Structure formats: C-alpha cells, structure tokens
Amino acid sequence: MNTIGTDFRITLFGSSHGPVVGCTIDGCPPSMSLETGMIEEELILRRPQIGIGTARMERDHLEILSGVREGVTTGAPITITIANMDVDSSKYLRFRTVPRPGHADYPALMKYGESHDISGGGQFSGRMTAAMVAAGAVAKALLATVNVEVGAYTRSIGDVVDGEAHPFGQLVEERRVNAVRAASPETSKRMMKAILAAGEDNDSVGGTVQCECVGLPVGVGEPFFDSVEGEISKMIFSIPGVKGVEFGSGFEAARMKGSEHNDPYSVLEGRLITDTNHHGGVLGGITTGMPLVLRVAFKPTASIGQEQRSVDLGSMSETTLRIEGRHDPCIVPRAVVVVEAVVASVLADLCMRGGFLG
C-alpha cells in the first residue's frame, strides 16, 4: 500500500519516469504557515551533487495543488506534485527480459507482469523519495510548532566512519554546506574521496546516516505494536537501498553488560535526564525525553558500470549486462534529508496520536 500513518497520513503517487511524483497529506491542522519555498529548500538537499551524483538534472518543479492558501494550511488534504524532468527511458527496455542484479526488476516483473513500469525503476525508484521529502517538510513545520527538531548527517561512507559526537546545531548546519552531508569539513573530504574512488572503478559504495531528534516530550509512542522504533522502522525500510536500522547503541548493546548499557538517571535544572543515552531516547517503545538517536544502513548503489552476470528470462539462459545511464556512485548523501523526512513524518503522526500535537 502507498499510504502510511494514522492521524498524519501520507499517500505517495507517481513513478520515476512518469509525469510527476507526489504526495497527499491528510491530518495537517489549519492555520499553519507553509510556503512553497520551505519545501523547496528540503528538496535541494536531496539533489545530486556535482562530481559525486547522477548527471540527471532534478530541478524539482513543485506545485501545491490543495490544502494551502496564501502560505497557510487550510485543514484540507495537502496535495503536492513534483514534475519529472530530464528523463531517459530508452535504456530500461532490456531489463524486462534481463533483470539487473541488486534491483527489484525480477520480483516486480513476477508480481505485476507486463503491467510493471520498469522505466527508471518505476514505483521502486529512489525518485519516489522526492515526494517523501516534500511530506517530511510539512511534518517538520508541524513539529516546529511544539519545538521538536529533526536532523541527520552522513555518519559513514564505506570504511570512512565519523565516530564523533556532534552538537545538534552543528550537525544540522554543517550538513547543509557540504556535498556529502557530513557533520564536519574534515570528514566530508575523506568521504568524498571514497565516493570518487568507487566511481572511477565504475563501482559504488554504501554507508550509514545518523538521525537525531531533540525536544520530544516523554511518552510519545503507542505500545505494544505501534512503538516509536517499530513505526519509524516500517517507514525507514520504504526508502530504497535501506538494509538496516538501529536505535541508541543498537547492535553494540549485544556486546555490553547491563552495568555498561543502563543509563543512570540524574536531575538537571529540575528535569530528570540520563547521564548517557545508550537507549537512544526510547524505553518500552515510548520516548524518554532524551534525544532520539538512530542509524540507518544503506547498501551500495545497485546500478554500476561494471559488467555483471544475469539471466535472459525469455530463453532462461545465463548472460551478462552492463548498466548504462546516469547513476550515483553513492546514494547516502542524498538520503540524509530523506531519513530526516521519514522520521519527522512518523513523529508528527505519533505526537498527534498521543495528544502532543493538533
């Protein structure tokens, strides 16, 4: 299904090489400021960067068709479209009979048959994340009304890992001014080299995005099955290329003792806090008031220029193919704002469901 959320509900539509991609958002309250420029600023962060991204020009011509009047939400469903420009579908026809390794071509053809739109990956394309970012911009504006902020940055590219802790304000500002969306200039340079090296080999590289949220009240989340981690993870895995997600210490917790992982409580200015944040801001599926921290793992871009083995579905014989076209040697930098958008969208929904918004 292409709809997610309960009180803040998002429906995606469109495809990579169709006329538009877009979203309809139900549940946004009236009287909230929402200018087109606010959404466009988020989409700019998702565009490919010169030297490390696809040559496809994504100008992201955006229109708000309903739900906003003179820069203010009306309370009606908000429908946003983003035109698909500079598309080239000619190189995708072969993939109907010779599926690309690492792509959804084969399972999609088996599920949908001849109806599957394979141009640009169709509904399975990373292009769909433009609509996610647009919806996330609305969610961010909504969360800002209760002083909740979401920020993310590139934590690793290949074997280049940023293991430092960064003040929230720094990571938000720094990731806007470098092409890799890293949290520091020094790390950005090292990550850039890793991406360029993979591209020179007609190969690709993966990495991780760290996302943090500050200002959340205690008690956001709807256990048992609609926990904060569960709801976020469900939408995170809708982002093409995601292979894993962890909260707080994540898998590292499996190598720790309870005395190491438990976060001691203390009081700061009359407010209960924890001295550490191994729990990542969530206990029992609900927020604790500490920063929400999660990391998302992205696989290397599936489209690479090297020759790869596949099968011709018509003759059921083994063959090879070389993928042509315009592709990113690393999707992680463009995914940073997508992760932000997804987390913001889920938190807006959970905050509304819990009575913290609306």
N, C-alpha and C positions, 0 to 999 in steps of 0.2 A: 504494500500500500504506500501511496505517496503522501500520506497525511500523518503527522505526529503531534502529540501534545493533547492536553485536556482543556484547560482554561485559556491557555495561549497556544493556539493551534495553527500549525503551518502546513500548507499543501504546496508541493512543488509541481511544476509542469514544464513541458518543453523537452528539447533534446539538443545535442551538441551542434548539429548542422541544420536544425530546423529554423524557422523564422526568429524564434525567441526562446529564452528560458525565463522562468519567472516563479513567483510565489503568491499565494493568497494567505493573509494572516487574519485569523479570527480571534477576537478577545481583547484587542488593544482598546483601552478605555478612551473616551473622548477628552478633548482639551489638552492633549499633549503636543508639544512642539515637535514637528518632524519635517524638516526641509529636505528636498532632494539632494542638496549638497552634502548633508550628513551621511547619506547612504553612499554617495559617490566617493567620498573620502575613504570609506572602508573598501570599496571595490578597487581603488587604486593600489592598495596594499596587496591585493591578490594578483595583480597583473604581472606578466613575465618581465624579468629584468634583463637589460641588455647584457649579453655575454654569457649568462647562465640560464636563460629561459628560451622557450619556443619563440620562433620568429613570427608566429601568428599575432597579428595586431588585434588586441582586445580593447577597443575604445569604450565598451560598456555603455552604449546609449541607453539611458534608463528613463522609464516613464512610470509615474504613479497614476494608475487608472481610476482608483476609487479609495475611499476611506480617509482622504486628506483634503482639506480645503483651506487654501491660503496659508499653508505651512502648519496647520493644526489638525490633529486627528479628529474624526467625526464620531467615532464609536462604531462605524460600519466596517465590514471587512476591508482590509487594505490589500489591493492587488497591484503588484509591481512587475513590470516586464523589462527584460534586458535584451536588446537586439543582438543576434548573432551576425557578426560581420567578418569579412575576410576568411570565408570558409572554402575548403577544397576537399570535396568528397570523392574525387576520382580514384584516389589510391586505396580506398577501402573496399572496393568491389571484390577483390581477390579473397578477402578474409571470410567471405561467405562459404568458400569451399576449403580454404587453408587457414584455420584459426591461428591467431597469434599466441605464442606462449606467454603466460602471465596475464592475459586479458580474459574478459568474460565472454569472448566470441562463441566458444563451443557450448558452454552451458546455456547461454542465451538463445542460440540457434536451436538447441534441443527443446527448450521450453516454449519459445514463441514461433518457431518455424520460419517460413518465408516472410512473416509479418515483422520480424525483428529489424529495426532500423540500425544498421551497422555503421552508418556514416559517422565518423568521429567518435564511435563508441555509443552513439545514441543516448539512451537514458542512463547508461553506465559510465558516461564520460565525466571527467573532472570538471567539465564546463558547468555541470549542474551545481557545483559549489558556489558559482556566482550568485545564484538565487538564495542559497543558504546564507551567504554573506549579507545580502540585502535584508533578509529576515532577521538576521542577527543584529543588524544596525538598529532596527526597530526595537528589538529586545534590549539592547544596550541603553537606548534612550529611556525605555521604561524602567530599567533597573536604576538608572541615574537619579530617578525621582525619589528613591529611597537610599541614595548614597552607596549603592553597590557597584563596584567596578570589576571588569574582567580584562586581563592582559595576558599575552602569551609571547613566547620567543623561541627561536631555534636553539635547542639545547645540544644537539649533536648532528653532525654530518659525517657519515662513515665512521672512522675511528677518531675523529676530532670531537672531543666532548668538553662542554662547558660545565664543570662541576662546582662552580662558584655560586654563592647565594647573592642575589641582586635585589636591592630595594625596589619595591613595586613601581614607583615613579620612574626609576631609571630604565627598567626593562621596557616599559611602555613607550617612553620617549626614544630610546636608542633603537628599538626595533623598527621605528618609522624611518630612520635616516640611513640605513644600510641595506644593500640589496639582499643579503642573506637573512635578514630579520633576526640577527643575533642581538644579544644583550650587551655586547661590548665591542669596540672597534677592533681590538686585537684578535678576538675570537672570530670575528667576521672575516678577517683577512685569511686566516687559516682554513676556514670553511670554504671560502671562495676558491682557494687553491685545490681543495679536494674535489669540488664540483667540476672545475675546469679540467682537471686531470682525467676524470671519468669521461667527460665529453670528448676529449682528444682521443680516447680509446674507443669511441663510438659505443660507450657503455653508460651506465647510470649508477647512482648511489642513493642510499636511503638515509634515514636519520630519525630524530625524535623532536617533538615540540613539547615544551613545558607550559602549562597554563595555570594561572593563579587568579583567585577571586578574593577581593577584600571587601569588608563592610557587610558581609552576610550576617543576619541575626541568628541566634540559637534556635534550632528547631525546624529548619527548612528540610523537607523530605517527607514522604508518605510511606513508612514501612507497612507491610512487610515487603511487598514486591515492587513498590514504587519508591525505592530508596534513592538517595542522591546519586550514589555510584551506579546503580542499575539504570536509572533514567538517562544519565549522561552517557554511559557506555553504549546504550542502544543507539543513540543518535550519533555518537562518535564513529561507530562502525558503519554508518551510512556514508562516511567520507571515503571516496575511492582511494585505495592504497593503504588504508589503516590495517595493521596486523596485531596491535596490542594496545592496552591502556592499563595504567596502574595509578593508584592514589597514595599520597604520602610516601612512606618508604617502599611501598609496592612489594616486588619480589625480594627486595633486600631484607624485608622483615622475616623471611623464612630462614635467614642466616643469623638472626639476632636472638638474644634472650629476652624474656619478659622484662627483666630489670633494665634492659637497654632500650626496648621499644616503647614501654609505657611512658607517657608524657606527664611529668609531675605538675600538679596544679599550684598556682600561686595567685596573689592579688596584685593588680596594677591599677592605681587610681580608682579604687573601689570596684573594679571589674575583675571577674575571675578569668584567668588566662592559663595556658600551659606554657611551661618553660621551653619545651621543644615541640615539634609538630610532626612527629612520625606518623600520626593518624591522618595527616593531610586535611584536617578540618572536618572530618566526618567520623562519628561513632554511632553504631546502631542504625546506620542508614540515614541519620539526620545531622545537620550541621551543628558545630560546637561553638561557633563564633570566631574561631581561629581561621586564618586564611585557608581557603580551599586550594589544594595543590594536586595536580595530576600531570602525567606524562603520556604522550601518545606516540606510538612507534609506526613509522611509515616505511613500507618496503621500497626498494629501488624502483624507479620508473620502469614499467614493463616494456615500453617502446624503446628499443635500442637499435643502433645502426649495424650491429654485427649480424652475420648470417646465423640463423637458428634452425633447428630441426622441428618439423611439424608433420602433419598428415593431410593428404588430399582426401576430403570426405566423400568426393564423388567416386574415386577409384579405390579408396581405403588403402592407399599406398603411401609409404613414407616419402617425404620431400623436404626441401628447405625453403626458407623465405628470408628476405631482408626487408625490414620495415623502412619505408621512405616516409617523407613528410616532415612536419615541424613538431619537435617534442622537447620536453625539458629533461636535461640530464639529472635533475633532482627536483622533486615536487615539494620538498619540505618548506623552502622559504615562502612559497605561495600558499601553503597550507596553514601557516601560522594564524592568519586572520580568519581562516575557515574554522579552526579549532575554537578560537575566541567566540565566533558567531554561534557555533553549536552549543557551547557551554552556556553562553548568555541566554540563548533561546530556552534551554531546559530549565535554567534557574528562574527565568521570568515565569515560566509555567508553574514550577513548584512554589514560588513565592506567592503567586496568585491563589493557588490551591490551598496554601497554608494560611491565607488571610494577611500576608505581609504586604501585598500589592493590590491595587484595584479599588 
